[in-house]
Amino acid sequence: MKILIAVLVVLVLLVFGVGAQVKGIYNTLVTEREAINAAWSQVDVALQRRADLIPNLVETVKGFAKQEQSVINAVTEARAAMLGARTPQEKIEAYGKMESALGRLMVIVENYPNLKSNENFLRLQDELAGTENRIAVERRKYNETVQRYNTQIGLFPNNLVAGFFNFTRNEAYFKTEAGARNAPAVKF
């Protein structure tokens, strides 16, 4: 009889121990998932700030570079795509389009010395540069948070608990474009 009671006590303690472990893993995964949402919110705020600066920048450039309408339209369309994107993955894709369009716009600016010396343009360019730095910082934090969450899901025994409670990997990373890894050609 004593052996049966001892076995029951051990089994009850084992069930409580496993339950506590599952509860801890579940709570960690929920915390990590919410950290992703919080990090995304910070990225979203920075992206919105940049989107808010674009109309002023476009109007300033329009005044100096009327013949560059295709690039100006590309920036305007990229901004509309960013504002229309709903999910993090859609916003990340729209961000890439915006990055490309703004890059082309800045190349055009080089052809207009009067525009480069315009006070309003210089102020907007400075604000945009500061916003780009904030976006880079928030993107890094977001990617680190997503990576930490995905790592938690992949670890044993977390993967068992994650599968049971339907936690899935988050693949919405900001990725570097293939061409961005190459240094620009220097002309001498």
Phi, psi and omega in degrees: 000319179296324180293319179296317178295317179297318179296316178298317178298316179297316179296318178297315178297322178296317178297316178297319179296314179295318178299318179295321178296315179298316179300316179297316179295315179302313181297322177296316180294321177296317179298316180295320179296319178290329176296324176298315179299318179294317179296321178297321179302321178293319177297315182299320178298315180294320178295322179295320179300316179296317179299326178289332179281335187301313182302319179295319179296315180298316180297320179295315181293322180305320182297332183258331189233062183299328183282357181261038187299325183297319179290319179298318177297321180298319178295317180296318179293321179295321177296317179298320178296320179296317181290332180275343182290139183250315184269160176305320181296318178297320181291323178297317178295317179295324177301317179299319178294319180296317179302316180294314181296318179294324177299316178295322179297318181292330176294319179297320182304327180300334181277357184234090182300325179296323179292319181295337180260000180290128183301314181298316179296316180299319178296314179296320179296320178294316177297319179295320178297317177297320179294319178300321177296317177297319179299316180300317180295314182291324176298316180299313180298318180298311180300320178296320180293316177297318180296319179296317178298312181297324177295316178302318181293327183280341183284146174273136004269009180303323182297328177292313179294318180299316178296319181295321182262014176061037170277129181239160178298147175256117183259009183277072177264152166277126181243151177280135175295148183304316182290340182288345181279346181265137177290143178296149179291136180259128180258132178248000000 
